[in-house]
Amino acid sequence: MRVTRKFIIPVMAAIPLMGIATMPSPASIPAQSMMAADSDSIVPVHSIIDEVIWVVGDEAILKSDVENLRMQAAMEGVKWSGDPDCTIPEQIAVQKLFVHQADIDSIEVTDADVAQDVEQQISTWLDMVDGSRERLEEYKHQTITQMRNEMRDEFKDRQKVQKMRQKLVEDIAVTPADVRRYFSNLPPDSLPFVNTEVEVQIICQTPRIEEEEINRVKDELRDYTDRVNKGESSFQTLARLYSEDTNSARRGGELGLMGRGTLDPAFATVAFNLTDPKKISKIVESEFGYHIIQLVEKRGDKVNVRHILRKPVVSDEAIEKALNRLDSIAKDIREGKFSFEDGASLLSDDKDTRSNKGLMSNSQLQYRSITSRFQMQDLPPEVAKVVDTMQVGQISKSFQMINQKGKTVCVIAKLKSKVDGHRANISDDYQVLKEVVLNKRREEVLHQWVVDKIKGVYTRLNENYRDCKFEYEGWIK
């Protein structure tokens, strides 16, 4: 029997990923000794008296494993269904079953992917302490390097569990007949409620930024580079003080390990060409603004860099000009000189909607699809506020907003369609209903897999747990 002291990751069937019940995301789970708001409230791991309470195959579950997970859940605000003293060790045991099967099936988990999850977790912790590595290390009583080393195996197991669960349900499919059959037997008040959905078209104009303002921003970035090169300040300090990427600024500008495809193309080209951590890049223009970049490390096909982002300020005069131009365009459309669709295709600056006649698109990861339908909370807030009171076919007055790149743009919007909130029906909401049936089928398959797996695995429970009401049958033999 192998006894290991591990950071246990809960397998919560209620948390979906791409429609599949999976593990919580790396950013959502603190480590066993992560800080609470007051460091005095931390329960030291060494204060827990250990004993083996379960054995699953050749793996032991310790009392400290259960207590650590209980503390994590308390900090996360997670509510356990049933008795936590029974639910927690069962979830740990289920995790071990998935990891064991993943090893048998040779599920591959790359070191680069594990490292990225570890860095994401560390970044989350740094955000909790305003980006201070020193405060984080003080709270954890570990260096950043020690945290990375401690989490590596546990995060590798997490990815194995996730991939194993996905593999087990990857071939499950449902037909329209399956969906109709399932919901035909439900009373009307049990059908999912679909919130109001709208389709919105926009025409966008980007206010022109004066060359003088661009030069001012570039001069600031050159000054930061000079100060670092002369030893007057560190890159991290300047990033905390001046970078307009607020998320990374708290971490001294550090982004964490990133793949090329997740970065702006111009930014990625420079970041991946850096070779010397002591040197700072030339000024880089991206869709977000202007940057200087410093290499932290390269690992496989991923890179970790620090950056300082500065955004040129758009003048009130430039914004007013763009708003007036859009109001003029809207007037011409209302007078029938051309259609909104033609105006979007020919006059809009927004490349994401211009090729689609101005129609905004909504990426729905849970359905692995892109749709033109939005619920109000999924729209940019400025757009939602405007279209909320509009009638279908109406064109708004011009307004300004901050786009996904963090830039100020000016917009007119047209409400293309609106479907009021309602109980789901097959004709209008097939995708929603299909996903409900798919998730139910997946949960059934995963549940039965665990039950069948338990039958062939040696298990032994401490006497204190033999009266528990477990989710899965067969633990007690």
Solvent accessible surface area in square Angstrom, and as a share of the most:
residue,aa,sasa,rsa
1,M,136,0.61
2,R,128,0.47
3,V,76,0.44
4,T,35,0.20
5,R,144,0.53
6,K,54,0.23
7,F,11,0.05
8,I,5,0.03
9,I,1,0.00
10,P,4,0.02
11,V,8,0.05
12,M,23,0.10
13,A,45,0.35
14,A,94,0.73
15,I,58,0.30
16,P,89,0.56
17,L,66,0.33
18,M,73,0.33
19,G,3,0.03
20,I,5,0.03
21,A,9,0.07
22,T,1,0.00
23,M,6,0.03
24,P,10,0.06
25,S,60,0.39
26,P,20,0.13
27,A,35,0.27
28,S,39,0.25
29,I,8,0.04
30,P,10,0.06
31,A,2,0.01
32,Q,35,0.16
33,S,30,0.19
34,M,3,0.01
35,M,10,0.04
36,A,34,0.26
37,A,113,0.87
38,D,81,0.42
39,S,52,0.34
40,D,129,0.67
41,S,66,0.43
42,I,44,0.22
43,V,71,0.41
44,P,59,0.37
45,V,30,0.17
46,H,163,0.73
47,S,62,0.40
48,I,29,0.15
49,I,148,0.75
50,D,53,0.28
51,E,80,0.36
52,V,48,0.27
53,I,5,0.02
54,W,0,0.00
55,V,3,0.02
56,V,6,0.03
57,G,30,0.29
58,D,81,0.42
59,E,32,0.14
60,A,1,0.01
61,I,0,0.00
62,L,8,0.04
63,K,76,0.32
64,S,2,0.01
65,D,4,0.02
66,V,5,0.03
67,E,47,0.21
68,N,5,0.02
69,L,2,0.01
70,R,73,0.27
71,M,37,0.17
72,Q,3,0.01
73,A,5,0.04
74,A,78,0.61
75,M,75,0.33
76,E,81,0.36
77,G,51,0.49
78,V,49,0.28
79,K,181,0.77
80,W,42,0.15
81,S,95,0.61
82,G,64,0.61
83,D,74,0.38
84,P,42,0.26
85,D,68,0.35
86,C,12,0.07
87,T,21,0.12
88,I,0,0.00
89,P,0,0.00
90,E,8,0.04
91,Q,31,0.14
92,I,0,0.00
93,A,0,0.00
94,V,5,0.03
95,Q,11,0.05
96,K,23,0.10
97,L,3,0.02
98,F,0,0.00
99,V,22,0.13
100,H,94,0.42
101,Q,30,0.13
102,A,0,0.00
103,D,78,0.40
104,I,102,0.52
105,D,48,0.25
106,S,85,0.55
107,I,31,0.16
108,E,141,0.63
109,V,18,0.10
110,T,71,0.41
111,D,105,0.54
112,A,18,0.14
113,D,50,0.26
114,V,4,0.02
115,A,5,0.04
116,Q,50,0.22
117,D,23,0.12
118,V,5,0.03
119,E,7,0.03
120,Q,79,0.35
121,Q,2,0.01
122,I,5,0.02
123,S,18,0.12
124,T,36,0.21
125,W,2,0.01
126,L,8,0.04
127,D,45,0.23
128,M,107,0.48
129,V,4,0.02
130,D,95,0.49
131,G,0,0.00
132,S,24,0.15
133,R,81,0.29
134,E,123,0.55
135,R,104,0.38
136,L,0,0.00
137,E,53,0.24
138,E,125,0.56
139,Y,44,0.17
140,K,8,0.03
141,H,161,0.72
142,Q,40,0.18
143,T,64,0.37
144,I,3,0.02
145,T,80,0.46
146,Q,93,0.41
147,M,2,0.01
148,R,36,0.13
149,N,82,0.42
150,E,69,0.31
151,M,4,0.02
152,R,93,0.34
153,D,89,0.46
154,E,14,0.06
155,F,0,0.00
156,K,71,0.30
157,D,18,0.09
158,R,4,0.01
159,Q,20,0.09
160,K,30,0.13
161,V,0,0.00
162,Q,51,0.22
163,K,70,0.30
164,M,2,0.01
165,R,8,0.03
166,Q,46,0.21
167,K,86,0.37
168,L,46,0.23
169,V,1,0.01
170,E,115,0.52
171,D,130,0.67
172,I,38,0.19
173,A,79,0.61
174,V,12,0.07
175,T,71,0.42
176,P,70,0.44
177,A,41,0.32
178,D,25,0.13
179,V,0,0.00
180,R,124,0.45
181,R,137,0.50
182,Y,65,0.25
183,F,15,0.06
184,S,86,0.55
185,N,121,0.62
186,L,56,0.28
187,P,71,0.45
188,P,104,0.65
189,D,104,0.54
190,S,58,0.37
191,L,33,0.16
192,P,37,0.23
193,F,117,0.49
194,V,6,0.04
195,N,66,0.34
196,T,36,0.21
197,E,19,0.09
198,V,1,0.01
199,E,30,0.14
200,V,0,0.00
201,Q,4,0.02
202,I,13,0.06
203,I,0,0.00
204,C,8,0.05
205,Q,19,0.08
206,T,65,0.38
207,P,5,0.03
208,R,169,0.62
209,I,48,0.24
210,E,90,0.40
211,E,106,0.48
212,E,145,0.65
213,E,30,0.14
214,I,29,0.15
215,N,70,0.36
216,R,92,0.34
217,V,1,0.00
218,K,54,0.23
219,D,81,0.42
220,E,44,0.20
221,L,0,0.00
222,R,122,0.45
223,D,66,0.34
224,Y,11,0.04
225,T,24,0.14
226,D,69,0.36
227,R,66,0.24
228,V,26,0.15
229,N,99,0.51
230,K,147,0.62
231,G,64,0.62
232,E,119,0.53
233,S,27,0.17
234,S,50,0.32
235,F,3,0.01
236,Q,55,0.24
237,T,57,0.33
238,L,0,0.00
239,A,0,0.00
240,R,96,0.35
241,L,114,0.57
242,Y,76,0.29
243,S,11,0.07
244,E,65,0.29
245,D,34,0.18
246,T,92,0.54
247,N,89,0.46
248,S,1,0.01
249,A,9,0.07
250,R,87,0.32
251,R,28,0.10
252,G,0,0.00
253,G,0,0.00
254,E,16,0.07
255,L,35,0.17
256,G,5,0.05
257,L,3,0.02
258,M,49,0.22
259,G,13,0.12
260,R,127,0.46
261,G,82,0.78
262,T,89,0.52
263,L,23,0.11
264,D,22,0.11
265,P,103,0.65
266,A,45,0.35
267,F,8,0.03
268,A,2,0.02
269,T,70,0.40
270,V,44,0.25
271,A,0,0.00
272,F,31,0.13
273,N,104,0.53
274,L,23,0.11
275,T,114,0.66
276,D,48,0.25
277,P,68,0.43
278,K,173,0.73
279,K,130,0.55
280,I,24,0.12
281,S,11,0.07
282,K,182,0.77
283,I,45,0.23
284,V,10,0.06
285,E,109,0.49
286,S,9,0.06
287,E,58,0.26
288,F,70,0.29
289,G,3,0.02
290,Y,16,0.06
291,H,5,0.02
292,I,1,0.00
293,I,0,0.00
294,Q,17,0.07
295,L,9,0.04
296,V,40,0.23
297,E,44,0.20
298,K,90,0.38
299,R,70,0.26
300,G,77,0.74
301,D,104,0.54
302,K,23,0.10
303,V,1,0.01
304,N,0,0.00
305,V,2,0.01
306,R,40,0.15
307,H,8,0.04
308,I,0,0.00
309,L,8,0.04
310,R,42,0.15
311,K,56,0.24
312,P,18,0.11
313,V,101,0.58
314,V,26,0.15
315,S,49,0.32
316,D,121,0.63
317,E,115,0.51
318,A,11,0.08
319,I,19,0.10
320,E,93,0.42
321,K,129,0.55
322,A,9,0.07
323,L,31,0.16
324,N,83,0.43
325,R,118,0.43
326,L,0,0.00
327,D,59,0.31
328,S,60,0.39
329,I,8,0.04
330,A,1,0.01
331,K,113,0.48
332,D,35,0.18
333,I,19,0.09
334,R,133,0.49
335,E,94,0.42
336,G,60,0.58
337,K,136,0.57
338,F,65,0.27
339,S,45,0.29
340,F,3,0.01
341,E,47,0.21
342,D,70,0.36
343,G,1,0.01
344,A,0,0.00
345,S,44,0.28
346,L,144,0.72
347,L,57,0.28
348,S,4,0.02
349,D,67,0.35
350,D,35,0.18
351,K,123,0.52
352,D,99,0.51
353,T,10,0.06
354,R,93,0.34
355,S,106,0.68
356,N,72,0.37
357,K,118,0.50
358,G,0,0.00
359,L,28,0.14
360,M,21,0.09
361,S,69,0.45
362,N,18,0.09
363,S,75,0.48
364,Q,36,0.16
365,L,123,0.61
366,Q,90,0.40
367,Y,40,0.15
368,R,154,0.56
369,S,43,0.27
370,I,125,0.64
371,T,35,0.20
372,S,25,0.16
373,R,70,0.26
374,F,9,0.04
375,Q,40,0.18
376,M,42,0.19
377,Q,128,0.57
378,D,75,0.39
379,L,8,0.04
380,P,35,0.22
381,P,104,0.65
382,E,50,0.23
383,V,0,0.00
384,A,17,0.13
385,K,166,0.71
386,V,37,0.21
387,V,1,0.00
388,D,78,0.40
389,T,116,0.67
390,M,12,0.06
391,Q,133,0.59
392,V,87,0.50
393,G,42,0.40
394,Q,83,0.37
395,I,19,0.10
396,S,7,0.05
397,K,170,0.72
398,S,21,0.14
399,F,29,0.12
400,Q,87,0.39
401,M,16,0.07
402,I,90,0.46
403,N,45,0.23
404,Q,169,0.75
405,K,63,0.27
406,G,24,0.23
407,K,70,0.30
408,T,28,0.16
409,V,6,0.03
410,C,0,0.00
411,V,1,0.00
412,I,0,0.00
413,A,0,0.00
414,K,39,0.17
415,L,0,0.00
416,K,87,0.37
417,S,35,0.23
418,K,77,0.33
419,V,56,0.32
420,D,96,0.50
421,G,29,0.28
422,H,39,0.17
423,R,114,0.42
424,A,2,0.02
425,N,56,0.29
426,I,54,0.28
427,S,102,0.66
428,D,73,0.38
429,D,6,0.03
430,Y,64,0.24
431,Q,73,0.32
432,V,37,0.21
433,L,1,0.01
434,K,54,0.23
435,E,16,0.07
436,V,54,0.31
437,V,3,0.01
438,L,15,0.07
439,N,41,0.21
440,K,84,0.36
441,R,84,0.31
442,R,23,0.08
443,E,88,0.39
444,E,87,0.39
445,V,61,0.35
446,L,9,0.04
447,H,67,0.30
448,Q,93,0.41
449,W,44,0.16
450,V,1,0.01
451,V,7,0.04
452,D,70,0.36
453,K,33,0.14
454,I,0,0.00
455,K,138,0.58
456,G,74,0.71
457,V,23,0.13
458,Y,127,0.48
459,T,11,0.07
460,R,119,0.43
461,L,8,0.04
462,N,36,0.19
463,E,134,0.60
464,N,124,0.63
465,Y,28,0.11
466,R,80,0.29
467,D,139,0.72
468,C,23,0.14
469,K,199,0.84
470,F,41,0.17
471,E,104,0.46
472,Y,24,0.09
473,E,120,0.54
474,G,34,0.32
475,W,4,0.01
476,I,70,0.36
477,K,132,0.56
